[in-house]
């Protein structure tokens, strides 16, 4: 190819790259949906405060009824998860922090995970401080967190342990008083801490000694009775579903090699790698169906758990990995939309009536004074009057969704920025590199 033609082709490729990248970003930004709330500001006085635990931002924040931040607490190298406001106004939260020296059987530095109690101080002049905490060592932060902790009437705390894949209770003095090990049901590896085996991410008390447990990597919810073990399973493995989705990212395995590779994997069209289920009473569960990018209410219909109601967007912005949903006494649902960095309140018909931007990767939110009510006789259920949302199949371009997830953890992305923008940017960069190479080689040959 003559040197001049080579240079012209190179310039053309660079121009195509610039137009494609800048044009797609500019058009999306100009035409993208707004995150503003549809709420009438006159009704904000009827809405209580909202407390949010944020994972990537490493903080706990309280917002007022207008969505304005009242106070924030955070410590370096720490992630926060579940949040619960106690009777005295303090906030109980699950957390994990790294760079610790007291590591038990692990090599220092390690991570420690457990719970903290944060006293926000007076409303007029908040000064949040940790008043007590309890933790235990784990080798590293990733996939070893205590995602959930809840106070019990006995004075104990019940919590999840993702590192050792168990739920357990501790007394106020830190003594472990009871535990249920997931290896009683699922085929366990020799060292559960070495792999993200089950990712148990939630436990809620739903009765005397009875707990609802979320086993994320199995697409299942368990009801565990203290002293008995598993007494019920939501989204039981019927043998008709593909196990591959539960085996992703070093998840479930037939570690004993005695079942032809089969694992206990629930139907991913019912829920897929879920978070923070809320027990609405017998035969009804509200759950953040995270990898299906939606919130669903599941009803037990003659032994089969089916989607009775759902929502998958707010203000025309599709949810991206929502990880919490709480039904409020007024029938609305409070949704934590993690990768969109927002918490929204949605009416039964899907209308967004309140929203606030939180900061990077909110994990869980609770509305005061209700918090996450469980099995309350006054807590509304949906009557299957709404259409169930379509399951989102995700990106069809390999590795794009993973790149989007990683980028959203590092920076707060605008709501109009989608996974496909990353593919356009990558292709644009490649075209620009090739184009500049052609211009350079053409000039050398001239």
Secondary structure, 3 states (H helix, E strand, C coil): CCHHHHHHHHHHHHHHHHHHHHHHHHHHHHHCCCCCCCCCHHHHHHCCCEEEEECCCCEEEEECCCCCEEEEECCCCEEEEEEEECCCCCEEEEEEEEEECCCCCCCCCEEEEEEEEEECCCCCCCCCEEEEEEEEEECCCCCCCCCCEEECCCCCEEEEECCCCEEEEECCCCCEEEEEEHHHCCCCCCCHHHCCCCCEEEEEEEECCEEEEEEHHHCEEEEEECCCEEEEEECCCCCCCCHHHHCHHHCCCCCCCCCCCCCCCCCCCCCCCCEEEEECCCCEEEEEEHHHCEEEEEEEECCEEEEEEEECEECCEECCCEEEEEECCCCCEEEEEHHHCEEEEECCCCCEEEEEECCCCEEEEEECCCCCCCCCCCCCCCCCCCCCCCCCCCCCCCCHHHHHHHHHHHCCCCCCCCHHHHHHHHHHHHHHHHHHHHHHHHHHHC
